[in-house]
Amino acid sequence: MADRTLSPAGDTFLVWTAVVASLTTQLLLALLGLGAGILAVGAASTETIAWGGFLWWAASGIFAAAMGGTVIAALGEGIDDTRKTVLALLAWATAILIVALVAALAAGGSTSLFSSVIGPVPGMLENLQEGKKVTDEMRRSISAVAVSSVVALVAGAAAQIACAIYAPETSVRTTKRA
């Protein structure tokens, strides 16, 4: 297939469309997980609930990133794989920066709706900000979540790139009007 040259405005459109698709999917899945998690809370330990929430956050983030890559594939008909990879990475990085901004704005209240989107770290760090004693167990937990978050985010980038390259393109046909 011939490479289609896209203008910078077209590239920007693809990136922002993928970002919106990713973040919307992430928000919807976070709300679904929050609702299901609240219903499921019972005799489970706090650690089990925290790791269950993290796993849901990671899986939904990877799925949301894949959704963004699929949007790039669908709308980027005729773009070569290298360009799709760059656009997918830009969309992924933009979405991460937006989530980090939301995390910074919501840092004052980790029980907010935003904390369900940004993951479990603010709740863990809230204990540190309140001056609670930092134990080795807390350090290990925060470290494990941080490293696991990086792994999940990189997996999301890989999913977004894979979907941008391998998802089927849609055929956009234009007709001339007489």
N, C-alpha and C positions, 0 to 999 in steps of 0.2 A: 504494500500500500504506500502510496506517495506521502511524503511528509508534508503536512499542511502547516504553513507558517501562520502563527497566531500573533496578533499584535500584543504589546504589553497590556493593553486594556483587556484583551481576551484572556491572557494569562491571569490577570488580577481577578477577573470574573470567575474563572475556574477555581482559583485558590479560595476565594471568599465563599463560593457556593459549597465547596467541600468542607470548609470550616463550619458553616452554618449547619450542614447536614450532620457533621460529626458531633457538634455540641448539642444539637437538638436531640439526636439519638442518645447521647450520653445523659442528658437531663431526663429524658423519658425513662430510660432504664434505671437511673438513680432513684427516681420517684417510685418506680415499680419495686425496686429492691428495698427501699425504705418502708414502703407499705407492707410488703411481704415479711420483711424483717421484724416489724412491729407486731404483726400477727403471730409470728413464730416464736417470739421471745417467751420463754417459759423457764424451764429448769436449767437451761444452758448456762455455762459459766461465762463470765465477762470476756475472758480470753477467746472462747469459742465464738462468741458473738462478734468480737472485734475482727478476728481472722476471717470469719464468714463474710462480714461486711467488706473487708479488704478484697477477698477473692471475687465478690460480686462487682466491686468497683473496678478491679483489674479486667475481668472478663468483659464487662460492659464497655470499658474504655477501648479494649482491643476491637470489639465488634463495631463501636462507633467510628473508630479510625478506618476500619474496613469499609464502612458505609461512605466515608469521605472519599476513599480511593475509588469506589464504584462510581461515584458521581463524576470524578475526573475522567474515568474511562468512558462513561456514557456521554458526557458532553464534549470530550476531547477527541472526537473522531478524527483519525488521520494524523494525530500527533505521534512522533516517534517515542519509543520506550524511555529513552534518556530524558526527554523533556517531561514526560509523565512522571518519572521518578523525581525530578526536581520540583515539579508542581506539587506532588504528593508530600514531599518533605517540607516544603514551604507551608502547606495547609496544616500539616501535623504540628510543626513548630509554632505556627500562629495560634492554633487551638490550645496548645500547652501554655503559651504566654497569656492567653485570655484566662485560662483556668487559674494560672498562678496569680494573676491580678485579682480575680474573684477571691482567691484564697487569702490574699493580703487584705482585701477589704473586709472579709468576713472573719478575720482572725480574732476580733473582739468577742465573737459569740460563736463558739464551735457547735452549738446546738441549732444553728440556723439551717435553713433549707440548703444554702450554698455548701455547707460542710458535707452534705451527702453527695455533692457533685465532685468535690475536691479530694475526697478520701478520708482515711482515718487519722492522718498525722496531726491535724490541729487539735483534736481531742486529747491526744497523747501529750502534745506540747503544752496544752492548757494546764495540766498538772504541774509542769515545770514552772510556768509563769506564776502560779499561785503560791510558789515557794514550798511546795511539798518536797519532802526528802527524796533525792534522786538515788535510787538503788541500782545495783548492777543489773537486776532484772529489767528495770525500766530502760536503762541504756541499751541493753541487748534487744529489747522489744522495739525501741525507736530505730535502732540500727537495722534490724531485720525488716521493718516496714519501709525504711528508706531504700535499702538495697532491692527489696522486692518491688517497690514502686518504679525504680529505674528499669528493672527487667520488664515489668508490665508496659512501661512507656515505650521501650525499644521494640517490644513485641507489637505494640500498636503501630509504630512506624513501619515495621515490616509488613503488617497486614494492610496498611494503607497503600504502600508501594505495590505489593502483590496484586491488590484489587485494581489499582490504577492501570497496571500493565496487563493483567490477565482477564479482567472482567470484560464481558462482551461490550463492544461499542454499539451504540444505537445509530441507526442510519438517519441522518438529518437531511431531508430532501427539501429543496426550495424549488418553487415553481415560479415562473415569470408570468405576470399578468399582462394580458394584451390591452 
